[in-house]
Amino acid sequence: MPVTTRQLAVLACLLAPHAAIAQDQPEEVTLDLDTAQRTGAGWYLRGGPVAHRFDDADFSIFNVDFETGGGVQVAGGYDFDPFTDNPPEDFNIGFRAEAEFTALHADVDSVSGSSVNGDLGSVSLFVNGYVDFDFPGPVTLFTGLGVGNNVVGVDIDGFVEDHDTAFGAQFMIGLEVDIKHGWGAYVTARHRRYQDMEFDGLEVDDLENTAIAAGVRYSF
């Protein structure tokens, strides 16, 4: 039976609302989750606060105990391509190198058991190398070694007021959690050893420092 013009008009009126509803349906929304552990090769900057403690030190004729101190640490470096050739979502091993600036300060607790006023400050520039163990997911474990130069100043009332420069070496271990868009948060445990120094004729052997540093890293 032929379809009349009137029937076509009625059919169009019935289908029009359904077509409009279909056009108004929003597109499917997907979450942009960052599943890659690292951004790959490239430059980065990092920095944050430091909590630390100098070990007891022998100043030739007396012993100095230090209180827990604070400081700041900033660094810039380059993150190389992984040694391994696995997909980013799998386990990989990488390497990065950086230059690090650290400023530390600590008050003197006592000198040979007697309470005195004094402090010790250290400004350091180190070159560090890290091996990164990049596990599936956002967490990367790392370990590293560094060498550099330190300017150390000591001011203890009635005993010594001087500064000296010394070579140093350090060992680091820590973890980093990737956040998003090149940002990551890290925490690092570090032990540093200073070469022998001399302050106002008093020799100091094997000055050592243990620290916990936390901060953020941005990869370009």
C-alpha positions in Angstrom: 0.0 0.0 0.0 1.5 3.4 -1.0 2.6 5.6 1.9 0.9 8.9 1.8 2.5 12.3 2.5 0.3 12.6 5.6 1.7 9.3 7.0 5.3 10.4 6.4 4.6 13.6 8.3 3.2 11.7 11.2 6.2 9.4 11.3 8.7 12.3 11.2 6.9 13.9 14.2 7.2 10.7 16.2 10.9 10.2 15.4 12.1 13.7 16.0 12.1 13.7 19.8 14.1 10.5 19.8 16.7 12.0 17.5 17.0 15.1 19.6 17.6 12.9 22.8 20.3 11.0 21.0 22.1 14.2 20.0 21.9 15.5 23.6 23.6 12.4 25.0 27.1 13.4 26.4 30.2 11.7 25.0 31.7 9.0 27.1 34.1 10.4 29.8 37.4 8.6 30.4 39.9 9.2 33.3 43.3 10.3 32.2 45.3 8.2 34.7 49.1 8.4 34.6 50.1 4.7 34.7 53.8 5.2 33.6 56.2 5.1 36.5 58.6 7.7 35.1 58.7 10.3 32.4 61.8 8.8 30.7 64.9 10.6 29.7 65.1 14.3 30.5 66.2 17.1 32.9 64.7 17.5 36.3 64.8 19.7 39.4 64.2 18.6 43.0 64.4 20.1 46.5 63.1 20.1 50.0 63.9 20.3 53.7 66.5 18.2 55.6 66.5 16.9 59.2 70.0 15.7 60.2 72.4 15.0 63.0 76.2 15.3 63.2 77.9 12.5 65.1 79.9 13.4 68.2 83.2 14.9 67.1 86.7 14.9 68.7 88.4 18.4 68.6 91.9 17.2 69.6 91.5 18.1 73.3 87.7 18.0 73.8 84.6 16.2 72.5 81.6 18.0 71.1 78.0 16.7 71.0 75.5 18.2 68.6 71.8 18.6 68.6 69.5 17.5 65.8 69.6 20.2 63.1 67.8 21.3 60.0 68.7 22.4 56.5 67.6 22.6 52.9 68.6 20.7 49.7 68.2 21.5 46.0 69.5 19.7 43.0 69.2 19.5 39.2 70.1 16.5 37.1 69.4 14.4 34.0 67.4 11.1 34.0 68.7 8.7 31.4 66.8 6.1 29.4 66.4 2.8 31.4 69.0 0.1 31.0 66.2 -2.4 30.5 64.0 -2.5 27.4 60.7 -3.3 29.1 57.5 -1.4 28.6 57.0 1.5 31.0 54.4 -0.4 33.0 56.8 -3.2 33.7 59.9 -3.3 36.0 62.9 -1.2 34.7 66.3 -0.1 36.0 67.5 3.4 35.2 70.3 5.8 36.0 70.4 9.5 36.7 73.1 12.0 37.6 72.8 15.4 39.3 74.5 18.3 41.0 73.3 18.9 44.6 73.5 22.0 46.9 73.0 21.4 50.6 73.0 23.9 53.5 73.0 22.4 57.1 72.9 23.9 60.6 73.1 22.4 64.0 73.5 23.7 67.6 76.1 22.4 70.0 74.6 20.4 72.8 77.7 20.1 75.0 81.5 20.2 75.1 83.1 17.3 77.1 79.8 17.0 79.0 79.4 20.8 79.8 76.6 22.9 78.3 77.9 25.7 76.1 76.6 28.0 73.3 77.7 27.2 69.8 76.8 25.9 66.4 78.1 24.2 63.3 77.1 25.1 59.7 77.9 23.3 56.5 77.5 24.4 52.9 78.1 21.6 50.3 78.2 21.0 46.6 78.0 17.4 45.5 77.8 15.3 42.3 75.6 12.3 42.7 74.8 9.2 40.7 71.6 7.1 41.3 70.4 3.7 40.2 66.5 3.6 40.1 64.6 0.4 40.5 61.3 1.3 38.8 58.6 -1.2 39.9 55.1 -1.6 38.3 53.0 1.2 39.6 54.0 4.7 40.9 56.8 3.7 43.3 60.5 3.8 42.4 63.2 2.7 44.8 66.7 4.2 44.4 70.2 4.1 45.8 73.1 6.4 45.1 76.6 7.6 45.8 78.0 11.2 45.8 81.3 13.1 46.2 81.8 16.8 46.7 83.2 19.7 48.6 82.1 21.1 51.9 82.7 24.4 53.7 82.2 23.8 57.4 82.1 26.6 60.1 82.3 26.0 63.8 81.5 28.7 66.5 81.7 27.5 70.1 81.9 30.2 72.8 85.3 30.2 74.5 86.6 27.3 72.5 86.8 27.8 68.7 85.6 30.1 66.0 86.8 29.1 62.5 85.9 27.4 59.2 87.6 24.9 56.9 87.0 23.2 53.6 86.9 19.4 53.2 86.2 16.8 50.6 83.2 14.5 51.4 81.4 11.4 50.2 77.9 10.2 50.8 75.6 7.2 50.4 71.8 7.6 49.7 68.8 5.3 49.7 65.2 6.2 49.3 61.9 6.0 47.4 59.9 8.2 45.0 56.2 8.2 44.2 55.1 9.6 40.9 52.2 12.0 41.1 51.3 13.3 37.7 52.4 15.6 34.8 56.1 15.2 35.7 55.8 15.7 39.4 57.0 13.2 42.1 57.5 13.2 45.8 60.5 11.5 47.5 62.1 10.7 50.8 65.8 9.9 51.2 68.0 8.6 53.9 71.7 9.7 53.6 75.0 9.3 55.4 77.8 11.7 54.7 81.4 11.6 55.8 83.8 14.6 55.8 87.5 14.5 55.3 89.7 15.5 58.2 89.5 19.3 59.1 91.2 21.8 61.3 89.6 24.6 63.3 91.9 27.1 65.2 94.6 24.5 65.3 92.3 21.8 66.6 92.1 18.7 64.3 88.7 17.0 63.7 88.9 13.5 62.4 86.0 11.7 60.6 83.2 14.1 61.0 80.0 12.3 59.9 76.4 13.3 59.3 73.2 11.3 59.0 70.1 12.9 57.4 66.5 12.4 56.2 65.5 14.6 53.3 62.0 14.9 51.7 60.8 16.9 48.8 59.4 17.1 45.3 60.9 16.5 41.9 59.8 18.0 38.6 60.8 16.3 35.3 60.8 18.4 32.2 
